[in-house]
Amino acid sequence: MSAFFTRFRDLAFKEMRACTVSPGREIPADEYGFLEFYCDDAQCDCRRVMIKVLGQRSGDKAWATISYGWETPEFYRGWAGTDLMDIEDLCRPTLDLLNPQSPHAEFFLSLFEEIIQDKTYVERLQRHYAMFRKPAKRR
């Protein structure tokens, strides 16, 4: 997985979703960005995004790492080539098991679940995926 901003810096930060958490909440007050990461394996067509939630004042600390696939269970059954895994987890946002999560990761997952109710945002993720994949296919 590589950051979308490594290839499309201006667009990545222009179109990145963000939220502001005000003081007085359980979550530390900060401006949080939802940075997109996509698979850079030319042989893979997973149609997924990994979202790392980073705070403006927290450096490289990821508050949550969320995996999300926008395709149908049938697509992921064919892609994975097996029924052994929980295909439903590939079709919805989940906290990524391979990355450490903060105690506030569930909050950011819930927020992301709300954000993807905006179909234009999901279409943006799909467009970003297609843009990101073009160079990988040429390698």
N, CA, C and O of each residue as an XYZ file, in Angstrom:
556
protein
N       0.851     -1.173      0.000
C       0.000      0.000      0.000
C       0.898      1.238      0.000
O       1.886      1.319      0.730
N       0.527      2.171     -0.823
C       1.257      3.437     -0.899
C       0.267      4.589     -0.803
O      -0.888      4.479     -1.212
N       0.745      5.682     -0.258
C      -0.107      6.857     -0.075
C      -0.465      7.483     -1.419
O       0.385      7.632     -2.297
N      -1.720      7.842     -1.560
C      -2.197      8.508     -2.766
C      -1.402      9.787     -3.009
O      -1.113     10.136     -4.154
N      -1.047     10.493     -1.918
C      -0.345     11.767     -2.085
C       1.058     11.614     -2.657
O       1.641     12.606     -3.096
N       1.621     10.409     -2.668
C       2.958     10.237     -3.253
C       2.938     10.419     -4.765
O       3.967     10.728     -5.365
N       1.779     10.229     -5.383
C       1.660     10.391     -6.841
C       0.818     11.596     -7.241
O       0.993     12.153     -8.325
N      -0.094     11.993     -6.361
C      -1.032     13.076     -6.685
C      -1.151     14.009     -5.477
O      -2.220     14.149     -4.883
N      -0.040     14.635     -5.132
C       0.040     15.411     -3.895
C      -1.042     16.496     -3.785
O      -1.799     16.521     -2.814
N      -1.112     17.373     -4.759
C      -2.061     18.488     -4.674
C      -3.498     17.996     -4.593
O      -4.272     18.457     -3.754
N      -3.848     17.070     -5.456
C      -5.210     16.539     -5.476
C      -5.531     15.798     -4.177
O      -6.637     15.916     -3.650
N      -4.577     15.047     -3.671
C      -4.794     14.263     -2.448
C      -5.182     15.167     -1.284
O      -6.118     14.862     -0.544
N      -4.475     16.265     -1.121
C      -4.764     17.137      0.013
C      -5.970     18.037     -0.256
O      -6.661     18.446      0.676
N      -6.219     18.340     -1.512
C      -7.401     19.129     -1.869
C      -8.678     18.326     -1.627
O      -9.672     18.882     -1.159
N      -8.666     17.034     -1.938
C      -9.868     16.211     -1.845
C      -9.926     15.304     -0.610
O     -10.846     14.498     -0.474
N      -8.963     15.434      0.268
C      -8.936     14.595      1.468
C     -10.068     15.002      2.418
O     -10.322     16.188      2.632
N     -10.733     14.005      2.976
C     -11.738     14.273      4.002
C     -11.019     14.562      5.314
O      -9.975     13.983      5.616
N     -11.600     15.460      6.072
C     -11.032     15.837      7.360
C     -12.167     16.147      8.331
O     -13.299     16.405      7.923
N     -11.849     16.119      9.606
C     -12.828     16.506     10.619
C     -12.108     17.254     11.728
O     -10.919     17.044     11.966
N     -12.832     18.118     12.394
C     -12.300     18.867     13.524
C     -12.995     18.379     14.783
O     -14.223     18.326     14.851
N     -12.202     18.029     15.765
C     -12.741     17.633     17.063
C     -12.452     18.778     18.024
O     -11.300     19.160     18.231
N     -13.510     19.315     18.602
C     -13.397     20.449     19.516
C     -12.949     19.984     20.894
O     -13.118     18.816     21.242
N     -12.379     20.890     21.679
C     -11.995     20.534     23.051
C     -13.213     20.118     23.879
O     -14.349     20.497     23.595
N     -12.933     19.332     24.904
C     -13.988     18.912     25.817
C     -14.628     17.578     25.460
O     -15.622     17.179     26.066
N     -14.066     16.902     24.490
C     -14.587     15.586     24.113
C     -13.603     14.516     24.553
O     -12.482     14.820     24.963
N     -14.023     13.281     24.467
C     -13.156     12.152     24.820
C     -11.963     12.059     23.856
O     -10.862     11.678     24.253
N     -12.200     12.413     22.584
C     -11.155     12.387     21.554
C     -10.316     13.662     21.694
O     -10.885     14.742     21.849
N      -8.998     13.572     21.645
C      -8.181     14.787     21.748
C      -8.556     15.814     20.672
O      -8.730     15.471     19.503
N      -8.674     17.058     21.083
C      -9.009     18.133     20.151
C      -7.911     18.249     19.097
O      -6.724     18.322     19.418
N      -8.326     18.265     17.849
C      -7.358     18.355     16.749
C      -8.128     18.381     15.437
O      -9.347     18.214     15.409
N      -7.405     18.591     14.371
C      -7.914     18.461     13.005
C      -7.385     17.120     12.499
O      -6.174     16.902     12.482
N      -8.281     16.222     12.087
C      -7.902     14.881     11.673
C      -8.139     14.711     10.172
O      -9.202     15.056      9.658
N      -7.145     14.180      9.489
C      -7.268     13.911      8.062
C      -7.391     12.421      7.802
O      -6.793     11.606      8.505
N      -8.176     12.066      6.779
C      -8.373     10.681      6.366
C      -7.535     10.452      5.109
O      -8.011     10.660      3.993
N      -6.283     10.023      5.299
C      -5.354      9.833      4.184
C      -5.583      8.497      3.507
O      -5.774      7.475      4.165
N      -5.562      8.520      2.172
C      -5.849      7.339      1.367
C      -4.562      6.618      0.973
O      -3.569      7.240      0.594
N      -4.608      5.296      1.074
C      -3.514      4.431      0.639
C      -4.116      3.365     -0.271
O      -5.175      2.805      0.012
N      -3.406      3.098     -1.379
C      -3.889      2.115     -2.349
C      -2.805      1.088     -2.636
O      -1.615      1.352     -2.460
N      -3.230     -0.075     -3.077
C      -2.332     -1.166     -3.421
C      -1.514     -0.781     -4.651
O      -2.056     -0.302     -5.647
N      -0.212     -0.996     -4.567
C       0.653     -0.665     -5.699
C       1.195     -1.914     -6.404
O       2.155     -1.835     -7.171
N       0.574     -3.058     -6.138
C       0.941     -4.302     -6.807
C       0.223     -4.355     -8.156
O      -1.007     -4.389     -8.201
N       0.970     -4.363     -9.238
C       0.397     -4.342    -10.584
C      -0.470     -5.571    -10.859
O      -1.345     -5.521    -11.723
N      -0.245     -6.663    -10.147
C      -1.016     -7.895    -10.366
C      -2.314     -7.929     -9.558
O      -3.133     -8.828     -9.750
N      -2.506     -7.000     -8.691
C      -3.661     -6.994     -7.791
C      -4.709     -5.998     -8.283
O      -4.374     -4.916     -8.766
N      -5.965     -6.371     -8.156
C      -7.066     -5.461     -8.448
C      -8.089     -5.594     -7.325
O      -9.225     -6.012     -7.551
N      -7.673     -5.232     -6.112
C      -8.487     -5.459     -4.923
C      -9.636     -4.469     -4.751
O     -10.594     -4.743     -4.028
N      -9.540     -3.335     -5.407
C     -10.596     -2.309     -5.337
C     -10.916     -1.951     -3.889
O     -12.062     -1.979     -3.440
N      -9.853     -1.620     -3.196
C      -9.946     -1.281     -1.779
C      -9.089     -0.067     -1.494
O      -8.187      0.272     -2.260
N      -9.378      0.568     -0.403
C      -8.574      1.680      0.083
C      -8.269      1.422      1.553
O      -9.075      0.838      2.276
N      -7.108      1.862      1.974
C      -6.782      1.863      3.388
C      -6.724      3.334      3.790
O      -6.039      4.138      3.159
N      -7.442      3.662      4.832
C      -7.505      5.037      5.330
C      -6.729      5.099      6.638
O      -7.009      4.357      7.579
N      -5.758      5.989      6.680
C      -5.046      6.235      7.934
C      -5.526      7.583      8.455
O      -5.463      8.592      7.752
N      -6.000      7.587      9.676
C      -6.479      8.814     10.296
C      -5.322      9.410     11.088
O      -4.830      8.816     12.047
N      -4.898     10.599     10.663
C      -3.782     11.290     11.308
C      -4.250     12.642     11.823
O      -5.043     13.327     11.177
N      -3.748     13.017     12.997
C      -4.051     14.328     13.559
C      -3.014     15.340     13.124
O      -1.845     15.006     12.936
N      -3.448     16.574     12.965
C      -2.535     17.637     12.539
C      -1.428     17.859     13.562
O      -0.300     18.196     13.204
N      -1.758     17.666     14.841
C      -0.771     17.908     15.902
C      -0.152     16.638     16.466
O       0.562     16.689     17.468
N      -0.417     15.494     15.832
C       0.095     14.244     16.415
C       1.149     13.566     15.558
O       1.423     12.380     15.741
N       1.740     14.295     14.631
C       2.827     13.745     13.829
C       2.398     12.549     13.003
O       1.352     12.569     12.354
N       3.222     11.496     13.032
C       2.952     10.299     12.235
C       2.045      9.292     12.939
O       1.779      8.222     12.391
N       1.571      9.610     14.127
C       0.724      8.668     14.871
C      -0.599      8.472     14.139
O      -1.323      9.435     13.887
N      -0.913      7.227     13.798
C      -2.207      6.905     13.196
C      -3.200      6.628     14.316
O      -2.972      5.759     15.157
N      -4.294      7.364     14.322
C      -5.339      7.190     15.321
C      -6.229      6.001     14.970
O      -6.852      5.396     15.843
N      -6.278      5.681     13.691
C      -7.017      4.508     13.220
C      -6.516      4.180     11.820
O      -6.125      5.070     11.065
N      -6.530      2.900     11.482
C      -6.258      2.451     10.120
C      -7.450      1.606      9.712
O      -7.734      0.558     10.292
N      -8.140      2.103      8.687
C      -9.412      1.523      8.266
C      -9.267      0.934      6.868
O      -8.759      1.595      5.962
N      -9.707     -0.291      6.693
C      -9.752     -0.929      5.366
C     -11.180     -0.838      4.856
O     -12.138     -1.018      5.607
N     -11.305     -0.553      3.560
C     -12.637     -0.432      2.978
C     -12.627     -0.874      1.520
O     -11.800     -0.423      0.727
N     -13.545     -1.751      1.184
C     -13.759     -2.173     -0.197
C     -15.168     -1.817     -0.612
O     -16.109     -2.021      0.155
N     -15.326     -1.296     -1.797
C     -16.635     -0.802     -2.246
C     -17.365     -1.761     -3.182
O     -18.484     -1.472     -3.606
N     -16.762     -2.873     -3.503
C     -17.396     -3.830     -4.421
C     -18.336     -4.784     -3.674
O     -18.441     -4.738     -2.449
N     -19.015     -5.647     -4.436
C     -19.979     -6.596     -3.887
C     -19.274     -7.823     -3.303
O     -18.109     -8.078     -3.607
N     -19.987     -8.582     -2.465
C     -19.410     -9.834     -1.964
C     -19.028    -10.784     -3.110
O     -18.021    -11.486     -3.017
N     -19.820    -10.812     -4.185
C     -19.508    -11.686     -5.333
C     -18.162    -11.307     -5.953
O     -17.368    -12.178     -6.307
N     -17.914    -10.005     -6.081
C     -16.629     -9.575     -6.628
C     -15.488    -10.096     -5.748
O     -14.520    -10.661     -6.257
N     -15.599     -9.906     -4.435
C     -14.505    -10.296     -3.538
C     -14.353    -11.811     -3.420
O     -13.248    -12.299     -3.187
N     -15.440    -12.560     -3.577
C     -15.308    -14.022     -3.622
C     -14.445    -14.427     -4.806
O     -13.557    -15.269     -4.674
N     -14.704    -13.827     -5.964
C     -13.902    -14.113     -7.160
C     -12.482    -13.621     -7.013
O     -11.544    -14.306     -7.421
N     -12.306    -12.451     -6.441
C     -10.969    -11.876     -6.274
C     -10.146    -12.704     -5.292
O      -8.978    -13.000     -5.546
N     -10.762    -13.077     -4.165
C     -10.045    -13.845     -3.143
C      -9.885    -15.303     -3.554
O      -8.955    -15.977     -3.113
N     -10.797    -15.792     -4.404
C     -10.720    -17.173     -4.863
C     -11.063    -18.188     -3.799
O     -10.686    -19.355     -3.906
N     -11.780    -17.752     -2.763
C     -12.129    -18.665     -1.686
C     -13.363    -18.176     -0.957
O     -13.674    -16.985     -0.982
N     -14.057    -19.076     -0.318
C     -15.174    -18.726      0.553
C     -14.754    -18.835      2.019
O     -15.583    -18.659      2.912
N     -13.485    -19.122      2.273
C     -13.032    -19.365      3.638
C     -12.952    -18.093      4.475
O     -13.132    -18.137      5.692
N     -12.685    -16.972      3.834
C     -12.565    -15.737      4.607
C     -13.933    -15.080      4.744
O     -14.862    -15.404      4.004
N     -14.048    -14.166      5.682
C     -15.297    -13.438      5.867
C     -15.376    -12.350      4.805
O     -14.888    -11.238      5.008
N     -15.983    -12.671      3.687
C     -16.069    -11.778      2.540
C     -16.764    -10.475      2.914
O     -16.426     -9.419      2.379
N     -17.720    -10.536      3.817
C     -18.444     -9.320      4.221
C     -17.495     -8.273      4.787
O     -17.736     -7.076      4.631
N     -16.415     -8.706      5.446
C     -15.448     -7.749      5.984
C     -14.710     -6.990      4.888
O     -14.202     -5.894      5.123
N     -14.648     -7.567      3.697
C     -13.983     -6.878      2.588
C     -14.871     -5.806      1.972
O     -14.379     -4.909      1.287
N     -16.171     -5.892      2.209
C     -17.164     -5.015      1.570
C     -17.617     -3.867      2.469
O     -18.510     -3.106      2.097
N     -17.030     -3.743      3.607
C     -17.445     -2.690      4.535
C     -16.202     -2.179      5.268
O     -15.165     -2.843      5.272
N     -16.303     -1.020      5.878
C     -15.151     -0.510      6.636
C     -14.877     -1.363      7.871
O     -15.793     -1.712      8.616
N     -13.624     -1.686      8.071
C     -13.198     -2.409      9.266
C     -11.872     -1.838      9.733
O     -11.118     -1.275      8.939
N     -11.590     -1.982     11.005
C     -10.269     -1.607     11.503
C      -9.289     -2.657     11.009
O      -9.524     -3.855     11.166
N      -8.206     -2.215     10.421
C      -7.231     -3.128      9.844
C      -6.494     -3.880     10.948
O      -5.901     -3.277     11.842
N      -6.543     -5.205     10.868
C      -5.956     -6.052     11.914
C      -4.436     -6.047     11.916
O      -3.824     -6.404     12.922
N      -3.818     -5.652     10.818
C      -2.361     -5.696     10.725
C      -1.690     -4.415     11.219
O      -0.463     -4.343     11.290
N      -2.485     -3.417     11.556
C      -1.932     -2.146     12.020
C      -2.383     -1.862     13.444
O      -3.495     -2.221     13.834
N      -1.517     -1.214     14.222
C      -1.930     -0.856     15.585
C      -3.062      0.171     15.538
O      -3.109      1.008     14.637
N      -3.954      0.105     16.493
C      -5.080      1.030     16.579
C      -5.021      1.761     17.914
O      -4.610      1.198     18.929
N      -5.433      3.009     17.897
C      -5.476      3.784     19.139
C      -6.745      3.420     19.919
O      -7.639      2.772     19.377
N      -6.824      3.829     21.175
C      -8.055      3.589     21.939
C      -9.276      4.300     21.324
O     -10.416      3.980     21.660
N      -9.032      5.258     20.430
C     -10.120      6.021     19.811
C     -10.440      5.533     18.393
O     -11.197      6.181     17.670
N      -9.875      4.410     18.002
C     -10.057      3.920     16.629
C     -11.526      3.654     16.304
O     -11.970      3.938     15.191
N     -12.271      3.122     17.240
C     -13.699      2.839     17.002
C     -14.471      4.118     16.672
O     -15.373      4.102     15.834
N     -14.118      5.222     17.331
C     -14.755      6.511     17.031
C     -14.513      6.886     15.577
O     -15.443      7.285     14.875
N     -13.269      6.762     15.119
C     -12.944      7.133     13.739
C     -13.560      6.168     12.730
O     -13.934      6.573     11.629
N     -13.665      4.910     13.098
C     -14.350      3.947     12.228
C     -15.822      4.342     12.070
O     -16.347      4.341     10.957
N     -16.478      4.676     13.164
C     -17.883      5.103     13.102
C     -18.040      6.362     12.262
O     -18.986      6.487     11.485
N     -17.118      7.280     12.423
C     -17.157      8.504     11.631
C     -16.979      8.197     10.143
O     -17.674      8.767      9.302
N     -16.055      7.303      9.823
C     -15.840      6.923      8.425
C     -17.085      6.247      7.851
O     -17.436      6.475      6.694
N     -17.748      5.422      8.649
C     -18.989      4.777      8.193
C     -20.041      5.822      7.827
O     -20.812      5.627      6.887
N     -20.072      6.923      8.564
C     -20.985      8.023      8.215
C     -20.533      8.720      6.941
O     -21.351      9.042      6.079
N     -19.243      8.949      6.824
C     -18.692      9.663      5.668
C     -18.997      8.925      4.365
O     -19.306      9.561      3.358
N     -18.916      7.602      4.369
C     -19.134      6.867      3.113
C     -20.611      6.769      2.732
O     -20.945      6.190      1.699
N     -21.489      7.326      3.552
C     -22.883      7.439      3.133
C     -23.015      8.462      2.002
O     -24.001      8.469      1.266
N     -22.012      9.316      1.882
C     -21.942     10.288      0.787
C     -21.407      9.560     -0.444
O     -20.209      9.294     -0.541
N     -22.283      9.243     -1.370
C     -21.906      8.462     -2.562
C     -20.854      9.178     -3.409
O     -20.049      8.527     -4.075
N     -20.857     10.510     -3.388
C     -19.828     11.228     -4.171
C     -18.443     10.985     -3.584
O     -17.451     10.968     -4.312
N     -18.375     10.798     -2.270
C     -17.080     10.494     -1.659
C     -16.613      9.095     -2.066
O     -15.439      8.902     -2.382
N     -17.516      8.128     -2.062
C     -17.165      6.768     -2.489
C     -16.731      6.794     -3.956
O     -15.763      6.128     -4.325
N     -17.428      7.544     -4.780
C     -17.030      7.674     -6.190
C     -15.649      8.321     -6.308
O     -14.872      7.969     -7.195
N     -15.347      9.250     -5.428
C     -14.017      9.876     -5.415
C     -12.949      8.844     -5.067
O     -11.891      8.815     -5.696
N     -13.214      7.998     -4.072
C     -12.263      6.947     -3.718
C     -12.037      6.013     -4.907
O     -10.906      5.610     -5.177
N     -13.104      5.671     -5.610
C     -12.993      4.801     -6.783
C     -12.182      5.481     -7.886
O     -11.356      4.844     -8.540
N     -12.421      6.763     -8.082
C     -11.657      7.518     -9.096
C     -10.183      7.589     -8.716
O      -9.308      7.416     -9.564
N      -9.912      7.844     -7.442
C      -8.526      7.895     -6.970
C      -7.845      6.539     -7.151
O      -6.683      6.467     -7.551
N      -8.572      5.477     -6.857
C      -8.038      4.125     -7.049
C      -7.651      3.917     -8.515
O      -6.557      3.435     -8.808
N      -8.547      4.279     -9.432
C      -8.276      4.114    -10.871
C      -7.065      4.945    -11.291
O      -6.228      4.470    -12.059
N      -6.964      6.164    -10.804
C      -5.819      7.016    -11.123
C      -4.523      6.401    -10.597
O      -3.510      6.361    -11.295
N      -4.575      5.928     -9.368
C      -3.393      5.372     -8.719
C      -2.936      4.089     -9.400
O      -1.737      3.827     -9.502
N      -3.886      3.293     -9.865
C      -3.579      2.000    -10.472
C      -2.942      2.137    -11.852
O      -2.169      1.260    -12.238
N      -3.222      3.171    -12.598
C      -2.670      3.302    -13.960
C      -1.157      3.181    -14.001
O      -0.640      2.392    -14.793
N      -0.421      3.929    -13.180
C       1.044      3.763    -13.221
C       1.492      2.363    -12.811
O       2.463      1.841    -13.360
N       0.794      1.746    -11.850
C       1.176      0.401    -11.398
C       1.049     -0.617    -12.521
O       1.868     -1.530    -12.625
N       0.036     -0.470    -13.358
C      -0.184     -1.405    -14.453
C       0.897     -1.292    -15.510
O       1.185     -2.271    -16.198
N       1.505     -0.115    -15.657
C       2.545      0.074    -16.677
C       3.886     -0.484    -16.249
O       4.736     -0.749    -17.100
N       4.106     -0.674    -14.933
C       5.388     -1.179    -14.454
C       5.604     -2.618    -14.807
O       6.643     -3.187    -14.470
